[in-house]
Amino acid sequence: MNKITILGVGAMGSRIAQNFLNAGFDVTIYNRSSERTEALRANGAKVANSPKEAVAEADFVLSVVRDVEA
């Protein structure tokens, strides 16, 4: 199974992550605001504590952030 990491689970990233979860992929997520990760965790996503941790074993990485600062 492909391991997918999504960095940034705001409005767009959370929907992308949920679609991958629904399709049966192994999904790891990271977001600066941890409260945004809770619904996805409840739906089966693994939540990383840092971007480095999130991408460590990923086959694919998607970065869905708002701006350069993020």
C-alpha positions as CSV (number, residue, x, y, z in Angstrom):
1,M,0.0,0.0,0.0
2,N,1.3,3.5,-0.8
3,K,2.1,5.7,2.2
4,I,0.9,9.3,1.7
5,T,1.8,12.3,3.8
6,I,-0.1,15.5,3.7
7,L,1.5,18.6,5.2
8,G,-1.2,21.1,6.0
9,V,-4.8,19.9,6.7
10,G,-6.8,23.1,6.5
11,A,-9.8,23.5,4.2
12,M,-8.2,21.8,1.2
13,G,-5.7,19.5,2.8
14,S,-8.2,17.9,5.1
15,R,-10.5,17.0,2.2
16,I,-7.7,15.5,0.2
17,A,-6.5,13.5,3.2
18,Q,-10.1,12.2,3.8
19,N,-10.4,11.2,0.2
20,F,-7.2,9.2,0.5
21,L,-8.4,7.6,3.7
22,N,-11.7,6.7,2.1
23,A,-9.7,5.0,-0.8
24,G,-7.8,2.9,1.7
25,F,-4.4,4.5,1.7
26,D,-2.1,4.8,4.6
27,V,-2.2,8.5,5.4
28,T,0.1,10.5,7.7
29,I,-0.7,14.2,8.3
30,Y,1.0,17.1,9.9
31,N,-0.4,20.5,10.7
32,R,1.0,23.5,12.7
33,S,-2.3,23.6,14.6
34,S,-2.8,20.2,16.1
35,E,-6.5,20.7,16.7
36,R,-7.1,20.5,12.9
37,T,-5.8,16.9,12.9
38,E,-8.2,15.4,15.4
39,A,-11.1,14.6,13.0
40,L,-8.7,12.9,10.6
41,R,-7.0,11.0,13.4
42,A,-10.4,9.7,14.4
43,N,-10.9,8.5,10.8
44,G,-7.6,6.6,10.7
45,A,-4.9,9.1,9.8
46,K,-1.6,9.0,11.6
47,V,-0.6,12.3,13.1
48,A,3.1,13.3,13.1
49,N,4.7,15.7,15.5
50,S,6.8,17.4,12.9
51,P,7.2,17.7,9.1
52,K,10.4,15.6,9.3
53,E,8.6,12.8,11.1
54,A,5.7,13.0,8.7
55,V,7.7,12.4,5.6
56,A,10.2,9.9,7.0
57,E,8.5,6.8,5.4
58,A,6.3,8.4,2.8
59,D,6.0,7.3,-0.8
60,F,4.2,10.5,-1.7
61,V,4.2,13.9,-0.1
62,L,1.6,16.6,-0.7
63,S,2.2,20.1,0.8
64,V,-1.0,22.1,1.0
65,V,-0.2,25.3,2.8
66,R,-1.5,28.8,2.6
67,D,1.6,30.8,2.2
68,V,5.4,30.9,2.4
69,E,5.4,31.3,6.2
70,A,3.4,28.1,6.6
